[in-house]
């Protein structure tokens, strides 16, 4: 008997979870749609909050020394940054999924997205100059990497094609929060601290999204296939192998 080291992976636990939650009728369409919407909602919420702040807040708070036109251009570049990192992040998260399983990949991406979005709320004031701009660019880049990891989630068997319910809800809630804070506080207080509130709310949104992701892992996906090989769960990274 010898010890054969295997990389810790959640794949075996995912297979067991799908087996435990399997029913003859399968998951209802309503449950699958709700789970998909809750999973996508935090991504749209964080992107909408960042885009709104990039257009309404950062030109006056972070990029005020560039002039109005250049400040708006810098805000547009900031909005495009998360979308431009999709290929790089997708390759990294595909490697992570092959090595450690879908559950690990989804959890890492969700924690990274929530942390990067919430970190914007602690952005240094405009007096920090280039430090604040570099901090903001780093948060936007991490958001883009995390979104590329979450976009790899396969479609569950029996589910309708990915809809826009979660995206619409996230965009609407972010817009309502931004607009409500602006109307209630006024321009001065909104630029001082009110715009940070939606990024704090993003923490709760991503917690809900993480639970939705983990629940969807217990649903067979079209990528798994019916004859997919079973991978044993490896919790501590060590598997016993008996040799003749």
Secondary structure, DSSP 8 states (H G I E B T S, - for coil): -EEEE---BSHHHHHHHHHHT--TT---HHHHHHHHHHHHHHHHHHHHHHHHHHHHTHHHHTSGGG-HHHHHHHHHHHHHHHHHTHHHHHHHHHHHHHHH-HHHHHHHHHHHHHHHHHHGGG---GGGTHHHHHHHHHHHHHHHHHHHHHTT---BTT-----SHHHHHHHHHHHHHHHHHHHHH-HHHHHHTGGGHHHHHHHHHHHHHHHHHHHHTTS-BTTT-TT------BSSSEEEE---
